[in-house]
Amino acid sequence: MVRAGDLIGAVTGPLRRGTCLLALLAGPAAGQAAGDHLQLCPAGPDAACAANQAEFRAAVPLAYRGDYQAQRNVAFCLQDGCGGGIRRNPALACAWRQVILGSGSNRVDGSDESNARLACAGLDAAQSEIARAQAARIRRGIARVGR
């Protein structure tokens, strides 16, 4: 099965970008499971890295239930890597930041706007389109879970 994270990492040229975008839009929900984003901790077994991975695993389902802080934590880890235990995915981080801004939560503030600008600023046009598509899929996933 093709996952959005695999597509973004595999994009190397304009033709592939278009093909990957089409595959993403036709593929499964962009959210994937938390485990899809874990990677080996950089310095071998590391308690802090393992703890970050456990927190990320716990945050993803909460984020899909609309939990504001969990959404922020997921976006941060996808952007930052959370100590190396989470595979960075700039487009998906940007997508989560867009979801947060459009969530309607009364907790959204100026820091969320700044975080979204920062997360999305380095994306090229193809990655930005992927982020928009992923944000739409995440929103639909949240709506399904919230029912």
Helices and strands as residue ranges (DSSP letters): H 4-10, H 14-26, G 34-37, H 47-64, H 68-80, G 82-84, H 90-101, H 110-121, H 125-146
